Amino acid sequence: MLVELAYGTTGLTVELPESRTTVIEPEHVSGIAEPAVALREAMRGPVGKPALRQMVHTGQTVAIAVCDVTRPMPSAAVLPVLLGELRHVPREQIVVLVATGTHRPNTPQELTEMLGPEVVRDYRVVNHSAFDPEGLTLVGDTPDAIPVWLNRLWMESDFRITTGFVEPHFFAGFSGGPKMVAPGLAGFDTILGLHGAAMIGHPDATWGVTDGNPVHDAIRWIAGETGVDFSVDVTINRDRAITGVYTGELFEAHRAACVTAKRTAMRPVEAPFDIAITSNSGYPLDLNLYQSIKGMSAAAQIVRDGGTIICAAECRDGIPEHGEYRRILASRESPEALLELVCSPEYRRHDQWQVQMQAQVQRRARVLLRSSYLEPAQVRAAHLEPIEDISAVIPELVRQYGPDTRICVLPQGPQTIPYLDGSSV
């Protein structure tokens, strides 16, 4: 059988033995026929809030948080409608903040592709920086003593709006909603606290879990205490078309979107598989290896101990070079040693959480990587095994695991999150 994996912008076809292979995909939901109409109606009839255009006064300053280039958020469809509801507010009083977290700044070309040329031309657009003390303000501490540094422009604005898309997240439960505030617009010390080894290693810090998840609990507390005046969340399908719009009070809107995302994206399976093949949902989600750990984590949910994960991720942005992920990987000889390092009490470094997630996956299974932009030496330096042809390695793996070998494929990567039926997800 031929299976098309989401890979870069072109896709990747693999040939697999049909009798052994189970393909797991999200429930297909058609895109909304008239998304602009649906967005406008949702902003005029939100949950728990008055209509957006009635809430914002002409003299107020407005900050709008948007996703960065590593997320397939349809901001170019959402922002024109949202800004149309704010047409009574002078443009110079509105700032669009790209919620980069600790990611690199988005380039002018990326901003144009993400937001649309008119938005970039007509409004002030600012890449958040978690590392610029002048652009941050301290607003207090969480109950767990995490210092809360947030973007200064965000906190100084009279009216604050989050926009995001909701899908299962590998340690925060779900994306979107309060994640647009922290880590999206947070300072490095705050993000480091939210991504500490004990929190990331907690059994409830996983796909689809929010309540009782220490990461999401802290994120929710920060957003609630610092204030979001209006939220716009969407769900999307495999074609990146909007399938649902959820607006109004931050937590009510996000909760409703999470229910939909869980129903459509999370799939139960009866037993673990010997081999799990995954993508990282294609561009922009497979922009680099750092992001592609999500696809590996999705596959790890249903691969057996000692099994094999094969991840197809284009990685046109490399490992990447920015951040500390590559350097931490290079600092130890094995995933086991890396896990010991990042879990040591005094260890605190940028990107340690992604190394921890990768090492936790590799503690369970062997991981092979198919990438068009990473050299084999780079893949090996990241403690992964490079391959050129996924179809070609399957026969040897089947011989290794025996006549009853079971194979699972996640063509859409982490847009589908499988879980063992009967688990707590």
DOLUMVEX-23552 format. One record per residue (C-alpha): x, y, z. Coordinates in Angstrom, 1 decimal. Last residue first. Layout:
BEGIN
REC,X,Y,Z
REC,X,Y,Z
...
//
This chain:
BEGIN
REC,X,Y,Z
REC,-6.2,10.4,28.2
REC,-6.3,8.1,31.2
REC,-5.4,5.0,29.3
REC,-8.2,2.4,28.4
REC,-7.5,2.4,24.7
REC,-3.8,3.1,24.1
REC,-3.4,6.5,22.7
REC,-3.1,8.0,19.2
REC,-2.6,11.7,18.6
REC,-3.4,12.9,15.1
REC,-2.3,16.4,14.1
REC,0.9,15.2,15.7
REC,1.9,13.4,12.5
REC,-0.5,13.8,9.6
REC,0.4,10.5,8.0
REC,0.5,8.7,11.4
REC,1.4,5.2,10.3
REC,1.3,2.0,12.5
REC,3.1,-1.2,11.8
REC,2.5,-4.6,13.5
REC,5.1,-7.4,13.2
REC,3.5,-10.8,13.7
REC,6.1,-12.6,11.5
REC,9.1,-11.3,13.4
REC,10.4,-8.1,14.9
REC,13.8,-8.2,13.2
REC,12.5,-9.5,9.9
REC,9.9,-6.8,9.9
REC,12.6,-4.2,10.6
REC,14.6,-5.5,7.7
REC,11.6,-5.3,5.4
REC,10.7,-1.7,6.6
REC,14.1,-0.1,5.9
REC,13.5,0.3,2.1
REC,10.1,2.0,2.4
REC,11.5,4.7,4.6
REC,14.2,5.6,2.1
REC,17.1,7.9,3.0
REC,17.7,7.0,6.7
REC,19.5,8.8,9.5
REC,19.6,7.3,13.0
REC,19.1,9.8,15.9
REC,21.5,10.9,18.7
REC,21.4,14.6,17.5
REC,25.0,14.1,16.3
REC,23.7,11.2,14.2
REC,21.3,13.5,12.5
REC,23.9,16.1,11.8
REC,26.3,13.4,10.4
REC,23.6,12.2,8.1
REC,23.2,15.7,6.7
REC,19.9,17.5,7.5
REC,17.9,19.1,4.7
REC,15.9,16.3,3.1
REC,15.1,14.5,6.4
REC,14.2,10.9,7.2
REC,14.9,10.1,10.8
REC,15.1,6.8,12.7
REC,14.2,6.6,16.4
REC,14.8,3.5,18.6
REC,12.1,3.2,21.3
REC,11.2,3.8,24.9
REC,14.2,5.7,26.4
REC,14.3,7.4,23.0
REC,10.9,9.1,23.6
REC,12.1,10.3,27.0
REC,15.3,11.5,25.5
REC,13.4,13.6,22.9
REC,11.1,15.1,25.6
REC,14.2,16.0,27.7
REC,16.0,17.5,24.8
REC,12.9,19.6,24.1
REC,12.7,20.7,27.7
REC,16.4,21.7,27.8
REC,15.7,24.3,25.2
REC,17.3,27.2,27.1
REC,19.3,26.0,30.0
REC,18.8,25.3,33.7
REC,20.5,22.4,35.4
REC,20.8,22.7,39.2
REC,18.5,19.8,40.2
REC,19.8,17.2,37.6
REC,16.9,16.3,35.2
REC,18.6,17.9,32.2
REC,21.8,15.9,32.7
REC,20.3,12.5,33.5
REC,18.1,12.8,30.4
REC,21.2,13.7,28.4
REC,23.1,10.7,29.7
REC,20.3,8.4,28.7
REC,19.9,10.0,25.3
REC,23.6,9.2,24.7
REC,27.1,10.7,24.3
REC,26.5,14.1,26.0
REC,27.1,17.8,25.2
REC,26.2,17.6,21.6
REC,22.4,17.4,22.4
REC,22.8,20.4,24.6
REC,24.5,22.3,21.8
REC,21.8,21.4,19.3
REC,19.0,22.5,21.6
REC,20.6,25.7,22.8
REC,18.8,28.3,20.7
REC,19.5,29.3,17.1
REC,21.3,26.8,14.9
REC,18.2,24.7,14.2
REC,18.4,21.6,13.9
REC,18.1,22.7,10.2
REC,15.6,25.3,9.0
REC,14.6,23.1,6.0
REC,13.9,20.3,8.5
REC,12.0,18.0,6.1
REC,10.5,15.7,8.8
REC,9.8,12.0,8.3
REC,9.9,10.2,11.6
REC,10.4,6.4,12.0
REC,9.8,5.1,15.5
REC,11.1,1.6,16.3
REC,10.0,-0.8,19.2
REC,11.9,-1.6,22.3
REC,9.0,-0.7,24.5
REC,5.9,-0.9,22.2
REC,4.9,2.1,20.0
REC,1.5,3.7,20.9
REC,2.3,7.0,22.6
REC,5.8,7.1,21.2
REC,4.3,8.0,17.8
REC,2.9,11.3,19.1
REC,6.2,12.0,20.8
REC,8.1,11.4,17.6
REC,5.8,13.9,15.8
REC,6.3,16.4,18.6
REC,10.1,16.0,18.4
REC,9.8,17.5,15.0
REC,9.8,21.0,16.3
REC,13.4,20.8,17.4
REC,14.3,19.0,14.1
REC,13.4,22.0,12.0
REC,10.6,23.4,9.8
REC,8.5,20.3,10.3
REC,5.6,22.3,11.6
REC,5.7,24.8,8.8
REC,5.6,22.7,6.6
REC,4.5,19.1,7.0
REC,2.5,17.5,9.8
REC,5.6,16.2,11.8
REC,5.5,12.9,10.0
REC,5.1,9.5,11.7
REC,5.9,5.8,11.3
REC,5.3,3.6,14.3
REC,6.9,0.1,14.3
REC,6.3,-2.7,16.8
REC,2.8,-1.4,17.6
REC,1.0,-1.1,21.0
REC,-2.5,-2.5,21.5
REC,-6.1,-1.5,21.2
REC,-5.8,1.9,19.6
REC,-7.7,5.1,20.6
REC,-7.6,8.2,18.4
REC,-7.2,11.9,19.3
REC,-7.6,14.5,16.6
REC,-11.3,14.9,16.1
REC,-12.8,14.4,19.6
REC,-9.8,16.0,21.4
REC,-9.9,19.0,19.0
REC,-13.6,19.6,19.6
REC,-13.4,19.4,23.3
REC,-10.3,21.6,23.3
REC,-12.1,24.3,21.3
REC,-14.9,24.4,23.9
REC,-12.3,24.7,26.7
REC,-10.5,27.5,24.8
REC,-13.6,29.6,24.4
REC,-14.6,29.2,28.1
REC,-11.1,29.9,29.2
REC,-10.5,33.1,27.3
REC,-13.9,34.7,27.4
REC,-15.0,35.4,23.9
REC,-14.4,33.4,20.8
REC,-14.4,29.8,19.4
REC,-14.3,29.3,15.7
REC,-14.5,25.8,14.1
REC,-13.3,24.0,10.9
REC,-10.8,26.5,9.6
REC,-8.9,25.1,6.6
REC,-5.3,24.0,7.2
REC,-5.8,21.1,4.7
REC,-5.4,18.6,7.5
REC,-8.2,20.3,9.4
REC,-8.3,23.5,11.6
REC,-9.6,24.5,15.0
REC,-9.9,28.2,15.8
REC,-9.4,30.3,18.9
REC,-10.2,34.0,19.3
REC,-9.9,35.4,22.8
REC,-11.0,38.7,24.4
REC,-9.9,40.7,27.4
REC,-6.9,38.7,28.5
REC,-5.7,39.4,32.0
REC,-2.6,39.1,34.1
REC,-4.0,36.7,36.7
REC,-6.0,34.5,34.3
REC,-3.2,34.2,31.7
REC,-0.6,33.4,34.4
REC,-2.9,30.8,36.1
REC,-3.7,29.1,32.8
REC,0.0,28.7,32.0
REC,0.7,27.3,35.5
REC,-2.1,24.8,35.3
REC,-1.0,23.9,31.7
REC,2.5,22.9,32.8
REC,1.3,21.2,36.0
REC,-1.2,19.0,34.2
REC,-3.9,18.5,36.8
REC,-6.5,19.9,34.5
REC,-5.2,20.2,31.0
REC,-4.6,16.7,29.5
REC,-4.8,16.2,25.7
REC,-1.2,15.2,25.1
REC,1.1,15.1,28.1
REC,2.2,16.7,31.3
REC,0.0,14.4,33.4
REC,2.9,11.9,34.0
REC,5.1,14.8,35.3
REC,8.5,14.8,33.5
REC,7.9,18.2,31.9
REC,7.0,19.7,35.3
REC,10.0,18.1,37.1
REC,12.4,19.1,34.2
REC,11.3,22.7,34.2
REC,9.4,24.0,31.2
REC,7.2,26.6,32.9
REC,10.1,27.8,34.9
REC,12.3,28.2,31.9
REC,9.5,30.0,30.1
REC,9.3,32.5,33.0
REC,13.0,33.0,33.1
REC,13.0,33.5,29.3
REC,10.3,36.2,29.3
REC,6.8,35.5,28.3
REC,4.7,36.4,25.2
REC,4.1,32.9,23.8
REC,5.0,31.0,27.0
REC,2.8,32.2,28.3
REC,0.3,34.6,26.8
REC,-0.5,32.6,23.6
REC,-0.5,29.5,25.8
REC,-3.7,30.8,27.4
REC,-5.8,29.9,24.4
REC,-3.9,28.0,21.8
REC,-2.2,24.6,22.2
REC,-3.5,21.7,24.1
REC,-2.2,19.4,26.9
REC,0.9,21.4,27.7
REC,3.3,18.4,27.3
REC,2.8,17.1,23.8
REC,0.2,19.5,22.6
REC,-3.3,18.5,21.3
REC,-4.7,21.1,18.8
REC,-6.1,24.5,19.2
REC,-5.4,27.5,17.0
REC,-4.6,30.9,18.3
REC,-5.6,34.5,18.6
REC,-5.2,36.4,21.9
REC,-6.7,39.9,22.5
REC,-5.5,42.5,25.0
REC,-7.2,45.9,25.6
REC,-5.6,48.8,27.4
REC,-2.0,47.9,26.2
REC,0.8,48.3,28.7
REC,0.9,44.5,29.5
REC,1.2,43.5,25.8
REC,3.7,46.2,25.0
REC,5.9,45.1,28.0
REC,5.9,41.4,27.0
REC,5.6,39.3,30.1
REC,7.9,38.3,33.0
REC,6.2,36.1,35.5
REC,8.6,34.8,38.1
REC,7.9,31.1,38.9
REC,7.3,30.8,42.6
REC,5.0,27.8,42.5
REC,2.0,30.0,43.3
REC,3.0,32.1,40.3
REC,5.2,35.2,40.7
REC,4.6,38.9,40.0
REC,4.1,41.2,37.0
REC,7.7,41.7,35.8
REC,7.9,43.7,32.6
REC,9.6,42.8,29.4
REC,10.8,44.6,26.3
REC,13.8,46.2,28.0
REC,14.9,42.8,29.3
REC,15.2,41.5,25.7
REC,15.6,37.6,25.9
REC,12.0,36.5,25.5
REC,11.7,38.6,22.4
REC,8.3,39.2,20.8
REC,8.3,40.0,17.1
REC,6.5,43.2,16.5
REC,3.9,44.1,13.8
REC,2.7,47.7,13.6
REC,-0.2,47.9,11.2
REC,-0.9,48.9,7.6
REC,1.8,47.1,5.6
REC,2.1,43.9,7.6
REC,-1.7,43.7,7.8
REC,-2.1,44.3,4.1
REC,0.6,41.8,3.1
REC,-1.1,38.8,4.9
REC,-0.4,37.6,8.4
REC,1.6,34.5,8.0
REC,3.0,34.9,4.4
REC,3.9,38.6,5.1
REC,5.4,37.7,8.5
REC,7.4,35.0,6.9
REC,8.8,37.4,4.3
REC,9.7,40.0,6.9
REC,11.5,37.2,8.9
REC,10.1,35.8,12.1
REC,12.2,36.2,15.2
REC,13.8,33.0,16.6
REC,11.8,30.9,19.0
REC,11.9,31.4,22.8
REC,8.2,32.3,23.0
REC,7.5,33.6,19.5
REC,4.1,35.2,20.2
REC,4.1,37.6,17.3
REC,2.6,40.8,18.7
REC,0.2,42.8,16.5
REC,0.0,46.4,17.8
REC,-3.0,48.7,17.5
REC,-3.1,52.4,18.5
REC,-1.6,53.5,15.2
REC,-4.4,51.9,13.4
REC,-7.0,54.2,14.9
REC,-9.8,52.2,16.6
REC,-13.2,52.4,14.9
REC,-12.0,49.7,12.5
REC,-11.8,47.2,15.3
REC,-14.3,44.7,14.0
REC,-12.4,44.9,10.7
REC,-9.2,44.2,12.6
REC,-10.7,40.9,13.6
REC,-11.9,40.1,10.1
REC,-8.6,40.9,8.5
REC,-6.8,39.1,11.3
REC,-8.5,35.7,11.0
REC,-7.8,34.7,7.4
REC,-4.1,35.7,7.3
REC,-3.8,34.3,10.8
REC,-4.5,30.8,9.6
REC,-2.4,29.2,12.3
REC,-0.1,26.6,10.9
REC,2.4,27.1,13.8
REC,6.2,27.3,13.4
REC,5.8,30.7,11.8
REC,4.7,32.5,14.9
REC,1.2,32.6,16.4
REC,-0.6,35.9,17.0
REC,-1.2,38.1,20.1
REC,-3.2,41.3,19.5
REC,-2.5,44.4,21.5
REC,-5.0,47.3,21.6
REC,-4.7,50.9,22.8
REC,-7.9,52.5,23.8
REC,-9.3,55.9,22.7
REC,-11.9,54.5,20.3
REC,-13.3,52.1,22.8
REC,-13.1,48.3,22.6
REC,-15.9,46.2,24.1
REC,-18.6,46.9,21.6
REC,-16.5,45.8,18.6
REC,-15.8,42.5,20.4
REC,-19.4,41.6,21.0
REC,-20.1,41.2,24.7
REC,-18.3,38.5,26.7
REC,-19.0,35.0,28.2
REC,-19.2,33.2,24.8
REC,-18.9,35.4,21.7
REC,-21.7,36.6,19.4
REC,-20.2,39.5,17.4
REC,-16.8,37.9,17.3
REC,-18.4,34.6,16.4
REC,-20.5,36.1,13.6
REC,-17.4,37.8,12.1
REC,-15.4,34.6,12.2
REC,-18.2,32.5,10.7
REC,-18.6,35.1,7.9
REC,-14.9,35.2,7.2
REC,-14.8,31.4,7.2
REC,-17.4,31.0,4.5
REC,-17.6,27.3,3.6
REC,-16.2,26.2,7.0
REC,-13.6,23.5,6.3
REC,-14.7,19.9,6.2
REC,-14.0,17.7,9.2
REC,-12.0,14.6,8.7
REC,-11.5,12.6,11.8
REC,-7.8,12.6,12.4
REC,-5.7,9.9,10.8
REC,-4.4,6.4,11.9
REC,-3.2,4.0,9.2
REC,-2.7,0.4,10.3
REC,-0.2,-1.7,8.5
REC,0.6,-5.4,8.6
REC,-1.6,-6.7,5.8
REC,-0.8,-3.6,3.6
REC,2.9,-4.0,3.6
REC,4.2,-0.4,3.2
REC,5.2,1.9,0.4
REC,6.0,5.5,1.3
REC,5.0,8.7,-0.4
REC,6.3,12.0,0.9
REC,4.5,15.4,0.8
REC,5.2,18.5,-1.2
REC,5.2,21.4,1.2
REC,7.5,19.9,3.8
REC,6.3,16.4,4.6
REC,2.7,15.2,5.3
REC,3.0,11.5,4.6
REC,1.3,9.9,1.7
REC,0.7,6.1,2.1
REC,1.1,3.6,-0.7
REC,0.0,0.0,0.0
//
